[in-house]
Amino acid sequence: MLELLESWGYWGMLVASFIAGSVFPFSSEAVLTALQLAGLEPVQLFIAATVGNVAGSMFNYGVGTLGKMEWIEHYLHVERKKIDRTARWMERYGAWIGILCFLPILGSVIAVTLGFMRANPWLSLFTITLGKAARYALLIFAISLI
């Protein structure tokens, strides 16, 4: 699958980061690394990775807004106790918790919880974008040092 995404170039990066940003397990970092080492433009990779990953998180946010815990547990495999724990963090930090959506596994739970708790969608989009953009910027910088 990695080879297929690599052959798609920037579109492959966008698709890979969307999948990774949603609740489906995938490593957009591996695709980004392979594409950057293959010579693709880092700025365009950054844009494609960030847009795709944010879109994946906003997909999770959208599923969370449906408010059907049984769907979230069954289809997204996110347990109610994780949603409840993240909801307590949200009570303290609000939609700013979206900055942490860059974290593996926990980031998906945060995005679903933001939607489930009906956090401000624009602030959620902003904070999610901040966290994910920072992660990809650091990763691209680290790869450039190789």
N, C-alpha and C positions, 0 to 999 in steps of 0.2 A: 504494500500500500504506500509505503514511503516513496518508492520509486515513481509511482503514479503521480503522487502529489508534487514530487520534484519536477516531473515532466510538465506539469501545469504551471510551473514558475510562481509568479505572484498570486495567481488565482488559487493555486495549490496551497500557498501559505494562508490565504484567507479562509479556505475551506478547513484546513487543518486547525487553525486557531479557533474557528467557530466550534468545531467538534470538541476541542479541548476546553473551550470556555463554557460549554454546556455541561450537562451532567455525565456525558459519555466519556469514558476514560480514553485519553489520547494525549500524546506529547507533542505539542506544537513547538516546543523548544528543540526537539530533535530535527524537525523539518526546517526550522529557522536556521539552525546550525548548518545543516547540509546545504541549504540554498545559499547561505552567505559564503560558505567555503567553496561553493561551486562558482562563485563570482557574481551573483545577483546583487543589485544595488541595495546597500543597507537601509537607506532612507525609505525606499519603496517597500522593502521587507517590513520595516518598522510600521509603516502605515497599514499594510495589508494584515499584519499580525494583530495590531491593536484593534483595528476595525472588526476583524473577524472574532477576536476574543471577547470584545465588548458586546458584540451582537449575540454571541453564545450566552453570555451572562444575562443579557436582557431577555433572551428566550426563557432562561430559568426564572427571571423576575416575572415574566408574563404567565408562566405556568403557576407560579406562586399566587398570582392575583386571582386565579380561578378558585382558590380557597378550598379545594377538595383534598383534604389530608390523605384520604385513601388513594387518590390518584398519585399524589406526590410520593407516598410510600411505595405504591405498587409499580408505577412506571418509571419514576426517577430514582427509586431505591434510597430515598432520604428518610431516615427514621424520625418519628415525631419528637423523640427526646432531643435530637440534634436541632430540630426547628425550635423547640422550647428553649434550649440553652442559648441559641443565637438570638432569639427574641428578647431574652433578658439583657444581652449585650446591646441590642437595639434600643431598649428602654433607656439605657445609659448614654449611648453615643448617637442614636438616631441613624439617619441614612449615611452618616459619615463612616459607618462600619463598612460601607461599600468599598472603601480603599483596600480592604483586606481580601477582596474577591480574587486577587492574583494568586492567593495561596492554593496549592493543590488540594483537592477534595473539599476542604473547608470552604473555599471560595464559592463552590456551587451551592453549598448549604446556605451561605450568606445571601447569595443572589435570590434563591427561592424564598428565603425568609423575608427579604426586603419586599418582595411582591406579596407574600402571604400577609404581612403586617401592613400592607398598603402604604409603604414609605413613599415620600415624594418621588415620582418617577424621574423628574429632571435632576434633582439632587442626587438620586441614585445613579443615574447615567453619568453625571459629572464625577462622582467619587469613584465609581467603578473604572471609568476611563483613566483617572489619575493613577490609580494603583497599577493597572495593566500597562499603561504607557511607560511608567517608571520601570517596571520589570523588563519589558522588551528593550528599552533603551539601555539598561544595564547589561542585558544579555548580549545585545549587538556590540556594545563597547568591549565586553570581555572577549567575544569571538574575534574582534578586530585586532586584539593583542596577540593572537595566535600566529 
